[in-house]
């Protein structure tokens, strides 16, 4: 099976500009490609995870990755997938975030001479002269076409600032610069980046008379169509100081049954033959599949030692009926309460016991949840802050226990 065929079989490819050309390039290891990462936080998160895995797969096949850190584009903010404008960050914060990204990426990608590169678009964007940019590339962009782009259409109702309107031009200029400087002939990105990526290929065609290519990666969505990698308490980070390896393990261990095999295909490096055999698994076998997923992804992000430790802790907690000093716990904050209450369903999502409120509803209505030894069957059930005075212990099924407390 070729690399391109494997990407299709794993469900990773969403859109491509020229399938035959892209197929030939990546199968023969002739692609110099880039993926952009805007440093909007001091850690990568699960949303970046699939892109990192794709870079690893392509590099293993002989292609050359360029990890582009958006130190310049982060000064503007990407409107894609947003209903409001991103907050502005200082240059010092952006630089700090860039340094954090590189350390995490080195777990996935091999950097060095003739290998992967890391570049920061601040190195060329920050020195551009506005009038010169208008003269050089302004005529290559149709405002009519830009307004039809999905990344802008969804913002028109609430208002799209001219600041954000420039983002497509900046991202397109990145591709143009990388093509001229490093021979970068392909760009990969999330499915929500398609319009921006086409802007880059068109700019290269019009300015240089050359063909460059783009491919989007399928977004990581759960069975309800929502982006994975978020809990009620926030994003699932790759930094162990922001999301502990055990909590990272537990996030994947507790995903919905309908999502586990899709995630194994997309995110792990297990052979497809082994994964295909799991298609017939059901019931308790899916719990085994979730454990495999959690272990493989924790090993990728945090290393084998941490993955084994998280797996052993989970098994110890479950085998002891959950009540032990190693019981997983979540500290709630006051802003997670509404009118002094928090719904049990929200509690399950916050602790990673359910990947979504839909799954939490199913667990509650099927009688699979107990709170302090009392079964909860009402989806509308809620707890007050006073209920957490001595901590609340939630039991999921027969063996999964989780302790909740409230920050003082």
C-alpha positions as a Markdown table, in Angstrom:
| # | Residue | x | y | z |
|---|---|---|---|---|
| 1 | Unk | 0.0 | 0.0 | 0.0 |
| 2 | Unk | 1.3 | 3.4 | -0.9 |
| 3 | Unk | 1.5 | 6.3 | 1.5 |
| 4 | Unk | -1.3 | 8.1 | -0.2 |
| 5 | Unk | -3.5 | 5.0 | -0.2 |
| 6 | Unk | -2.8 | 4.6 | 3.5 |
| 7 | Unk | -3.8 | 8.2 | 4.3 |
| 8 | Unk | -7.1 | 7.6 | 2.5 |
| 9 | Unk | -7.6 | 4.3 | 4.4 |
| 10 | Unk | -7.0 | 6.1 | 7.6 |
| 11 | Unk | -9.6 | 8.8 | 6.7 |
| 12 | Unk | -7.1 | 11.6 | 6.9 |
| 13 | Unk | -7.6 | 13.3 | 3.5 |
| 14 | Unk | -10.4 | 15.9 | 3.0 |
| 15 | Unk | -9.5 | 18.0 | -0.1 |
| 16 | Unk | -6.7 | 18.1 | -2.6 |
| 17 | Unk | -5.9 | 20.5 | -5.5 |
| 18 | Unk | -4.4 | 17.9 | -7.9 |
| 19 | Unk | -4.7 | 14.3 | -6.6 |
| 20 | Unk | -2.4 | 12.7 | -9.2 |
| 21 | Unk | 0.4 | 15.2 | -8.7 |
| 22 | Unk | 0.1 | 15.0 | -4.9 |
| 23 | Unk | -0.1 | 11.3 | -4.9 |
| 24 | Unk | 3.1 | 11.0 | -7.0 |
| 25 | Unk | 5.0 | 13.5 | -4.9 |
| 26 | Unk | 4.4 | 12.2 | -1.5 |
| 27 | Unk | 4.6 | 8.5 | -2.5 |
| 28 | Unk | 8.1 | 9.2 | -4.1 |
| 29 | Unk | 9.2 | 11.4 | -1.2 |
| 30 | Unk | 9.5 | 14.5 | -3.4 |
| 31 | Unk | 7.3 | 16.8 | -1.3 |
| 32 | Unk | 8.7 | 19.7 | 0.6 |
| 33 | Unk | 5.7 | 20.7 | 2.5 |
| 34 | Unk | 4.7 | 23.0 | 5.3 |
| 35 | Unk | 2.0 | 23.1 | 8.0 |
| 36 | Unk | 1.5 | 26.3 | 10.0 |
| 37 | Unk | 1.0 | 26.6 | 13.7 |
| 38 | Unk | -0.1 | 30.0 | 15.2 |
| 39 | Unk | 1.4 | 30.3 | 18.7 |
| 40 | Unk | -1.8 | 31.4 | 20.4 |
| 41 | Unk | -0.8 | 29.6 | 23.7 |
| 42 | Unk | 2.3 | 28.2 | 25.3 |
| 43 | Unk | 1.5 | 24.7 | 24.4 |
| 44 | Unk | 0.2 | 22.7 | 21.4 |
| 45 | Unk | -3.1 | 20.9 | 22.1 |
| 46 | Unk | -5.0 | 17.9 | 20.7 |
| 47 | Unk | -6.3 | 20.0 | 17.8 |
| 48 | Unk | -2.7 | 20.1 | 16.5 |
| 49 | Unk | -2.1 | 16.5 | 17.2 |
| 50 | Unk | -3.3 | 15.1 | 13.8 |
| 51 | Unk | -1.1 | 17.6 | 11.9 |
| 52 | Unk | 2.0 | 16.5 | 13.9 |
| 53 | Unk | 1.2 | 12.8 | 13.2 |
| 54 | Unk | 0.8 | 13.6 | 9.5 |
| 55 | Unk | 4.2 | 15.4 | 9.4 |
| 56 | Unk | 5.7 | 12.3 | 11.1 |
| 57 | Unk | 4.1 | 9.9 | 8.5 |
| 58 | Unk | 5.3 | 12.0 | 5.6 |
| 59 | Unk | 8.8 | 12.4 | 6.9 |
| 60 | Unk | 9.1 | 8.7 | 7.4 |
| 61 | Unk | 8.3 | 8.3 | 3.7 |
| 62 | Unk | 11.2 | 10.6 | 2.7 |
| 63 | Unk | 9.3 | 13.9 | 2.4 |
| 64 | Unk | 10.7 | 17.1 | 4.0 |
| 65 | Unk | 8.5 | 18.9 | 6.5 |
| 66 | Unk | 8.7 | 22.6 | 7.3 |
| 67 | Unk | 7.0 | 23.5 | 10.6 |
| 68 | Unk | 6.0 | 27.2 | 10.2 |
| 69 | Unk | 5.5 | 29.0 | 13.5 |
| 70 | Unk | 3.2 | 32.0 | 13.0 |
| 71 | Unk | 5.0 | 34.6 | 15.0 |
| 72 | Unk | 3.9 | 37.2 | 12.4 |
| 73 | Unk | 0.4 | 36.0 | 11.6 |
| 74 | Unk | -0.3 | 35.6 | 15.3 |
| 75 | Unk | 0.0 | 39.4 | 15.5 |
| 76 | Unk | -3.3 | 39.5 | 13.4 |
| 77 | Unk | -5.2 | 36.4 | 14.4 |
| 78 | Unk | -6.8 | 33.7 | 12.2 |
| 79 | Unk | -10.6 | 34.3 | 11.8 |
| 80 | Unk | -11.2 | 30.7 | 10.6 |
| 81 | Unk | -13.6 | 28.8 | 12.9 |
| 82 | Unk | -14.1 | 31.9 | 15.1 |
| 83 | Unk | -17.2 | 33.8 | 16.0 |
| 84 | Unk | -15.2 | 36.7 | 17.6 |
| 85 | Unk | -11.9 | 38.3 | 17.1 |
| 86 | Unk | -8.9 | 36.8 | 18.8 |
| 87 | Unk | -7.3 | 38.8 | 21.6 |
| 88 | Unk | -4.0 | 40.6 | 20.7 |
| 89 | Unk | -0.8 | 39.2 | 22.2 |
| 90 | Unk | 2.5 | 41.0 | 22.9 |
| 91 | Unk | 5.6 | 40.1 | 20.9 |
| 92 | Unk | 7.2 | 38.7 | 24.0 |
| 93 | Unk | 4.3 | 36.3 | 24.6 |
| 94 | Unk | 4.3 | 35.2 | 21.0 |
| 95 | Unk | 8.1 | 34.5 | 21.1 |
| 96 | Unk | 7.7 | 32.5 | 24.3 |
| 97 | Unk | 5.0 | 30.4 | 22.8 |
| 98 | Unk | 7.1 | 29.8 | 19.7 |
| 99 | Unk | 9.9 | 28.4 | 21.8 |
| 100 | Unk | 7.5 | 26.1 | 23.7 |
| 101 | Unk | 6.1 | 24.7 | 20.4 |
| 102 | Unk | 9.5 | 23.7 | 19.1 |
| 103 | Unk | 10.3 | 21.7 | 22.2 |
| 104 | Unk | 7.0 | 19.7 | 21.8 |
| 105 | Unk | 7.4 | 19.2 | 18.0 |
| 106 | Unk | 10.8 | 17.6 | 18.5 |
| 107 | Unk | 9.0 | 14.6 | 19.9 |
| 108 | Unk | 7.3 | 14.0 | 16.6 |
| 109 | Unk | 9.6 | 15.4 | 13.9 |
| 110 | Unk | 13.3 | 15.0 | 13.3 |
| 111 | Unk | 14.9 | 18.4 | 12.8 |
| 112 | Unk | 18.4 | 19.0 | 11.3 |
| 113 | Unk | 20.5 | 19.4 | 8.2 |
| 114 | Unk | 18.6 | 17.9 | 5.3 |
| 115 | Unk | 15.7 | 16.9 | 7.6 |
| 116 | Unk | 12.8 | 18.9 | 8.9 |
| 117 | Unk | 13.0 | 22.7 | 9.3 |
| 118 | Unk | 11.3 | 25.1 | 11.6 |
| 119 | Unk | 10.8 | 28.7 | 10.5 |
| 120 | Unk | 9.0 | 31.7 | 12.0 |
| 121 | Unk | 7.0 | 33.9 | 9.6 |
| 122 | Unk | 7.8 | 36.9 | 11.8 |
| 123 | Unk | 11.3 | 36.8 | 10.1 |
| 124 | Unk | 9.8 | 38.0 | 6.8 |
| 125 | Unk | 6.3 | 39.4 | 7.6 |
| 126 | Unk | 7.4 | 41.9 | 10.2 |
| 127 | Unk | 9.8 | 43.6 | 7.9 |
| 128 | Unk | 7.4 | 44.0 | 5.0 |
| 129 | Unk | 6.5 | 47.5 | 3.7 |
| 130 | Unk | 2.7 | 47.8 | 3.4 |
| 131 | Unk | 2.7 | 49.8 | 0.2 |
| 132 | Unk | 5.2 | 47.4 | -1.4 |
| 133 | Unk | 3.1 | 44.4 | -0.4 |
| 134 | Unk | 0.0 | 46.1 | -1.9 |
| 135 | Unk | 1.9 | 46.6 | -5.2 |
| 136 | Unk | 3.5 | 43.2 | -5.2 |
| 137 | Unk | 0.6 | 40.9 | -4.3 |
| 138 | Unk | -2.6 | 43.1 | -3.9 |
| 139 | Unk | -3.7 | 42.7 | -7.5 |
| 140 | Unk | -3.5 | 38.9 | -7.2 |
| 141 | Unk | -6.5 | 38.7 | -4.8 |
| 142 | Unk | -10.1 | 39.2 | -5.8 |
| 143 | Unk | -12.1 | 40.8 | -2.9 |
| 144 | Unk | -15.2 | 39.1 | -4.4 |
| 145 | Unk | -13.6 | 35.6 | -4.1 |
| 146 | Unk | -12.3 | 36.4 | -0.6 |
| 147 | Unk | -15.7 | 37.3 | 0.7 |
| 148 | Unk | -17.1 | 34.0 | -0.6 |
| 149 | Unk | -14.4 | 32.1 | 1.4 |
| 150 | Unk | -15.9 | 30.1 | 4.3 |
| 151 | Unk | -13.5 | 31.5 | 6.8 |
| 152 | Unk | -14.9 | 35.0 | 6.2 |
| 153 | Unk | -18.6 | 34.2 | 5.4 |
| 154 | Unk | -19.2 | 32.9 | 9.0 |
| 155 | Unk | -17.9 | 36.1 | 10.4 |
| 156 | Unk | -19.8 | 38.6 | 8.3 |
| 157 | Unk | -22.9 | 38.5 | 10.5 |
| 158 | Unk | -21.1 | 39.7 | 13.6 |
| 159 | Unk | -18.6 | 41.8 | 11.7 |
| 160 | Unk | -15.3 | 41.1 | 10.1 |
| 161 | Unk | -12.5 | 43.5 | 10.8 |
| 162 | Unk | -10.1 | 44.7 | 8.1 |
| 163 | Unk | -7.3 | 43.4 | 10.4 |
| 164 | Unk | -8.6 | 39.9 | 10.1 |
| 165 | Unk | -9.4 | 40.3 | 6.4 |
| 166 | Unk | -5.7 | 40.5 | 5.7 |
| 167 | Unk | -5.0 | 37.1 | 7.2 |
| 168 | Unk | -5.6 | 35.2 | 4.0 |
| 169 | Unk | -3.1 | 37.5 | 2.2 |
| 170 | Unk | -0.5 | 36.9 | 4.9 |
| 171 | Unk | -0.9 | 33.1 | 4.9 |
| 172 | Unk | -0.8 | 33.1 | 1.1 |
| 173 | Unk | 2.4 | 35.2 | 1.2 |
| 174 | Unk | 3.9 | 32.6 | 3.6 |
| 175 | Unk | 3.5 | 29.9 | 1.0 |
| 176 | Unk | 4.8 | 32.2 | -1.7 |
| 177 | Unk | 7.9 | 33.0 | 0.4 |
| 178 | Unk | 8.5 | 29.4 | 1.3 |
| 179 | Unk | 8.2 | 28.3 | -2.3 |
| 180 | Unk | 10.8 | 30.9 | -3.4 |
| 181 | Unk | 13.2 | 30.4 | -0.5 |
| 182 | Unk | 13.1 | 26.6 | 0.2 |
| 183 | Unk | 11.3 | 25.1 | -2.8 |
| 184 | Unk | 8.3 | 24.3 | -0.7 |
| 185 | Unk | 5.8 | 22.8 | -3.1 |
| 186 | Unk | 2.9 | 21.7 | -0.9 |
| 187 | Unk | 0.9 | 23.0 | 2.1 |
| 188 | Unk | -1.1 | 20.8 | 4.4 |
| 189 | Unk | -3.7 | 22.1 | 6.9 |
| 190 | Unk | -7.0 | 21.6 | 8.6 |
| 191 | Unk | -10.1 | 21.4 | 6.5 |
| 192 | Unk | -11.1 | 24.9 | 7.7 |
| 193 | Unk | -8.0 | 26.4 | 6.1 |
| 194 | Unk | -8.9 | 25.4 | 2.5 |
| 195 | Unk | -9.7 | 29.0 | 1.3 |
| 196 | Unk | -6.4 | 30.3 | 2.7 |
| 197 | Unk | -4.4 | 27.5 | 1.2 |
| 198 | Unk | -5.9 | 28.1 | -2.3 |
| 199 | Unk | -5.0 | 31.7 | -1.9 |
| 200 | Unk | -1.3 | 30.6 | -1.6 |
| 201 | Unk | -1.4 | 28.3 | -4.6 |
| 202 | Unk | -3.0 | 31.0 | -6.8 |
| 203 | Unk | -0.5 | 33.6 | -5.7 |
| 204 | Unk | 2.4 | 31.3 | -6.6 |
| 205 | Unk | 0.8 | 30.6 | -10.0 |
| 206 | Unk | 0.2 | 34.3 | -10.8 |
| 207 | Unk | 3.6 | 35.6 | -9.5 |
| 208 | Unk | 5.9 | 32.8 | -10.4 |
| 209 | Unk | 4.0 | 30.8 | -13.1 |
| 210 | Unk | 4.6 | 27.6 | -11.1 |
| 211 | Unk | 2.3 | 25.0 | -9.7 |
| 212 | Unk | 2.1 | 24.4 | -5.9 |
| 213 | Unk | -0.3 | 22.1 | -4.2 |
| 214 | Unk | -2.5 | 21.9 | -1.2 |
| 215 | Unk | -4.2 | 19.2 | 0.8 |
| 216 | Unk | -6.5 | 19.5 | 3.8 |
| 217 | Unk | -6.6 | 17.1 | 6.7 |
| 218 | Unk | -10.0 | 15.8 | 8.0 |
| 219 | Unk | -10.9 | 17.7 | 11.2 |
| 220 | Unk | -10.9 | 15.6 | 14.3 |
| 221 | Unk | -14.6 | 15.6 | 15.2 |
| 222 | Unk | -16.6 | 13.3 | 17.6 |
| 223 | Unk | -19.8 | 11.5 | 16.6 |
| 224 | Unk | -21.8 | 14.6 | 17.4 |
| 225 | Unk | -19.8 | 16.7 | 14.9 |
| 226 | Unk | -17.9 | 18.7 | 17.6 |
| 227 | Unk | -14.2 | 19.2 | 17.6 |
| 228 | Unk | -12.4 | 16.8 | 19.9 |
| 229 | Unk | -9.8 | 17.8 | 22.4 |
| 230 | Unk | -11.8 | 19.9 | 24.7 |
| 231 | Unk | -13.4 | 19.3 | 28.1 |
| 232 | Unk | -15.5 | 21.6 | 30.3 |
| 233 | Unk | -12.3 | 22.7 | 32.1 |
| 234 | Unk | -10.6 | 23.6 | 28.8 |
| 235 | Unk | -8.3 | 22.2 | 26.1 |
| 236 | Unk | -6.4 | 18.9 | 26.3 |
| 237 | Unk | -2.8 | 20.1 | 26.1 |
| 238 | Unk | 0.3 | 18.3 | 25.0 |
| 239 | Unk | 2.3 | 20.0 | 27.8 |
| 240 | Unk | 2.4 | 17.7 | 30.8 |
| 241 | Unk | 2.4 | 20.7 | 33.1 |
| 242 | Unk | -1.0 | 21.8 | 31.6 |
| 243 | Unk | -2.6 | 18.4 | 31.1 |
| 244 | Unk | -1.0 | 15.6 | 33.2 |
| 245 | Unk | -0.1 | 12.5 | 31.3 |
| 246 | Unk | -2.6 | 10.5 | 33.3 |
| 247 | Unk | -5.4 | 13.0 | 32.5 |
| 248 | Unk | -4.3 | 12.9 | 28.8 |
| 249 | Unk | -4.5 | 9.1 | 28.9 |
| 250 | Unk | -7.9 | 9.2 | 30.6 |
| 251 | Unk | -9.3 | 11.7 | 28.0 |
| 252 | Unk | -8.8 | 9.1 | 25.3 |
| 253 | Unk | -9.7 | 6.2 | 27.5 |
| 254 | Unk | -13.1 | 7.8 | 28.0 |
| 255 | Unk | -14.1 | 8.8 | 24.5 |
| 256 | Unk | -17.4 | 7.6 | 23.1 |
| 257 | Unk | -17.6 | 4.1 | 21.6 |
| 258 | Unk | -18.5 | 5.5 | 18.2 |
| 259 | Unk | -15.2 | 7.5 | 18.0 |
| 260 | Unk | -12.6 | 5.0 | 19.2 |
| 261 | Unk | -11.8 | 3.1 | 16.0 |
| 262 | Unk | -11.8 | 6.4 | 13.9 |
| 263 | Unk | -9.3 | 7.9 | 16.3 |
| 264 | Unk | -7.1 | 4.7 | 16.3 |
| 265 | Unk | -7.0 | 4.9 | 12.5 |
| 266 | Unk | -6.3 | 8.6 | 12.3 |
| 267 | Unk | -3.9 | 9.1 | 15.1 |
| 268 | Unk | -2.0 | 6.0 | 15.9 |
| 269 | Unk | 0.8 | 4.3 | 13.9 |
| 270 | Unk | -0.6 | 0.8 | 14.4 |
| 271 | Unk | -0.8 | -1.3 | 11.2 |
| 272 | Unk | -4.1 | -1.0 | 9.3 |
| 273 | Unk | -4.4 | -4.7 | 9.3 |
| 274 | Unk | -4.5 | -4.8 | 13.1 |
| 275 | Unk | -7.0 | -1.9 | 13.2 |
| 276 | Unk | -9.3 | -3.5 | 10.7 |
| 277 | Unk | -9.6 | -6.6 | 12.9 |
| 278 | Unk | -11.0 | -4.3 | 15.6 |
| 279 | Unk | -13.9 | -3.4 | 13.4 |
| 280 | Unk | -15.8 | -6.4 | 14.6 |
| 281 | Unk | -15.2 | -5.6 | 18.3 |
| 282 | Unk | -18.2 | -4.6 | 20.4 |
| 283 | Unk | -19.3 | -4.2 | 24.0 |
| 284 | Unk | -16.4 | -4.7 | 26.4 |
| 285 | Unk | -14.0 | -5.2 | 23.6 |
| 286 | Unk | -14.3 | -1.5 | 22.8 |
| 287 | Unk | -13.0 | -0.7 | 26.3 |
| 288 | Unk | -9.9 | -2.7 | 25.3 |
| 289 | Unk | -9.7 | -0.6 | 22.1 |
| 290 | Unk | -9.9 | 2.6 | 24.1 |
| 291 | Unk | -7.1 | 1.5 | 26.3 |
| 292 | Unk | -5.0 | 0.7 | 23.3 |
| 293 | Unk | -5.8 | 4.2 | 21.9 |
| 294 | Unk | -5.0 | 5.9 | 25.2 |
| 295 | Unk | -1.7 | 4.1 | 25.6 |
| 296 | Unk | -0.5 | 4.6 | 22.0 |
| 297 | Unk | -1.3 | 8.4 | 22.0 |
| 298 | Unk | 0.2 | 8.9 | 25.5 |
| 299 | Unk | 3.4 | 7.1 | 24.4 |
| 300 | Unk | 3.6 | 9.4 | 21.3 |
| 301 | Unk | 3.2 | 12.6 | 23.3 |
| 302 | Unk | 4.8 | 11.8 | 26.6 |
| 303 | Unk | 7.0 | 8.7 | 26.0 |
| 304 | Unk | 6.6 | 5.1 | 26.8 |
| 305 | Unk | 7.5 | 5.4 | 30.5 |
| 306 | Unk | 4.7 | 7.9 | 31.2 |
| 307 | Unk | 2.3 | 5.9 | 29.0 |
| 308 | Unk | 3.0 | 2.7 | 31.1 |
| 309 | Unk | 2.7 | 4.6 | 34.3 |
| 310 | Unk | -0.7 | 6.1 | 33.3 |
| 311 | Unk | -1.9 | 2.7 | 32.2 |
| 312 | Unk | -0.8 | 1.0 | 35.4 |
| 313 | Unk | -2.4 | 3.7 | 37.5 |
| 314 | Unk | -5.7 | 3.4 | 35.7 |
| 315 | Unk | -5.7 | -0.4 | 36.1 |
| 316 | Unk | -4.8 | -0.1 | 39.8 |
| 317 | Unk | -7.6 | 2.4 | 40.4 |
| 318 | Unk | -10.2 | 0.2 | 38.6 |
| 319 | Unk | -9.0 | -3.1 | 40.1 |
| 320 | Unk | -9.3 | -1.6 | 43.6 |
| 321 | Unk | -12.8 | -0.5 | 43.0 |
| 322 | Unk | -11.5 | 3.0 | 42.4 |
| 323 | Unk | -11.2 | 4.0 | 46.0 |
| 324 | Unk | -7.5 | 4.6 | 46.5 |
| 325 | Unk | -5.0 | 7.4 | 47.0 |
| 326 | Unk | -4.4 | 7.2 | 43.2 |
| 327 | Unk | -8.0 | 8.0 | 42.4 |
| 328 | Unk | -8.1 | 10.5 | 39.5 |
| 329 | Unk | -9.4 | 13.9 | 40.6 |
| 330 | Unk | -10.5 | 17.2 | 39.2 |
| 331 | Unk | -10.5 | 20.6 | 40.9 |
| 332 | Unk | -13.4 | 22.7 | 39.8 |
| 333 | Unk | -13.3 | 26.5 | 39.7 |
| 334 | Unk | -16.1 | 28.8 | 40.7 |
| 335 | Unk | -16.8 | 29.9 | 37.1 |
| 336 | Unk | -17.9 | 26.4 | 36.3 |
| 337 | Unk | -20.9 | 26.9 | 38.6 |
| 338 | Unk | -24.0 | 28.7 | 37.4 |
| 339 | Unk | -26.2 | 30.3 | 40.0 |
| 340 | Unk | -24.2 | 28.3 | 42.6 |
| 341 | Unk | -24.9 | 24.9 | 40.8 |
| 342 | Unk | -23.2 | 22.6 | 38.4 |
| 343 | Unk | -25.0 | 19.9 | 36.5 |
| 344 | Unk | -23.9 | 16.3 | 37.0 |
| 345 | Unk | -23.6 | 16.1 | 33.2 |
| 346 | Unk | -21.1 | 18.9 | 33.2 |
| 347 | Unk | -19.3 | 17.2 | 36.0 |
| 348 | Unk | -18.8 | 14.1 | 33.9 |
| 349 | Unk | -17.4 | 16.1 | 31.0 |
| 350 | Unk | -15.1 | 18.1 | 33.3 |
| 351 | Unk | -13.6 | 15.0 | 34.8 |
| 352 | Unk | -13.2 | 13.2 | 31.4 |
| 353 | Unk | -15.8 | 10.6 | 32.4 |
| 354 | Unk | -17.8 | 11.5 | 29.3 |
| 355 | Unk | -16.5 | 13.1 | 26.1 |
| 356 | Unk | -19.6 | 15.2 | 25.6 |
| 357 | Unk | -22.9 | 16.2 | 27.2 |
| 358 | Unk | -24.7 | 13.8 | 24.8 |
| 359 | Unk | -22.7 | 10.8 | 26.1 |
| 360 | Unk | -23.2 | 12.1 | 29.7 |
| 361 | Unk | -26.9 | 12.1 | 29.1 |
| 362 | Unk | -26.8 | 8.5 | 27.9 |
| 363 | Unk | -24.8 | 7.4 | 30.9 |
| 364 | Unk | -27.1 | 9.1 | 33.4 |
| 365 | Unk | -30.4 | 7.9 | 31.8 |
| 366 | Unk | -29.1 | 4.4 | 31.6 |
| 367 | Unk | -28.3 | 4.4 | 35.3 |
| 368 | Unk | -24.6 | 4.2 | 34.9 |
| 369 | Unk | -23.7 | 7.1 | 37.2 |
| 370 | Unk | -23.6 | 7.3 | 41.0 |
| 371 | Unk | -22.8 | 10.4 | 43.0 |
| 372 | Unk | -21.6 | 9.8 | 46.6 |
| 373 | Unk | -23.2 | 6.3 | 46.4 |
| 374 | Unk | -26.6 | 7.6 | 45.2 |
| 375 | Unk | -27.7 | 6.7 | 41.6 |
| 376 | Unk | -28.4 | 9.6 | 39.4 |
| 377 | Unk | -31.0 | 9.0 | 36.6 |
| 378 | Unk | -32.2 | 12.6 | 36.0 |
| 379 | Unk | -30.3 | 14.4 | 33.3 |
| 380 | Unk | -31.1 | 17.7 | 34.9 |
| 381 | Unk | -29.6 | 16.8 | 38.3 |
| 382 | Unk | -27.2 | 19.3 | 39.7 |
| 383 | Unk | -25.0 | 19.9 | 42.8 |
| 384 | Unk | -24.4 | 23.0 | 44.8 |
| 385 | Unk | -21.0 | 24.3 | 45.8 |
| 386 | Unk | -21.8 | 23.2 | 49.4 |
| 387 | Unk | -22.1 | 19.6 | 48.2 |
| 388 | Unk | -18.3 | 19.7 | 47.6 |
| 389 | Unk | -17.3 | 20.6 | 51.1 |
| 390 | Unk | -15.8 | 17.2 | 51.7 |
| 391 | Unk | -15.4 | 16.3 | 48.0 |
| 392 | Unk | -17.8 | 14.5 | 45.7 |
| 393 | Unk | -17.0 | 11.0 | 44.4 |
| 394 | Unk | -18.6 | 10.0 | 41.1 |
| 395 | Unk | -18.8 | 6.4 | 40.1 |
| 396 | Unk | -19.2 | 5.4 | 36.4 |
| 397 | Unk | -20.2 | 1.9 | 35.8 |
| 398 | Unk | -18.9 | -0.7 | 38.2 |
| 399 | Unk | -15.2 | 0.4 | 38.7 |
| 400 | Unk | -14.5 | 3.9 | 37.5 |
| 401 | Unk | -14.3 | 6.4 | 40.3 |
| 402 | Unk | -13.4 | 10.1 | 40.1 |
| 403 | Unk | -13.1 | 12.6 | 43.0 |
| 404 | Unk | -14.2 | 16.3 | 42.5 |
| 405 | Unk | -13.3 | 19.2 | 44.8 |
| 406 | Unk | -13.7 | 22.9 | 44.4 |
| 407 | Unk | -10.8 | 25.3 | 44.5 |
| 408 | Unk | -10.8 | 27.6 | 47.5 |
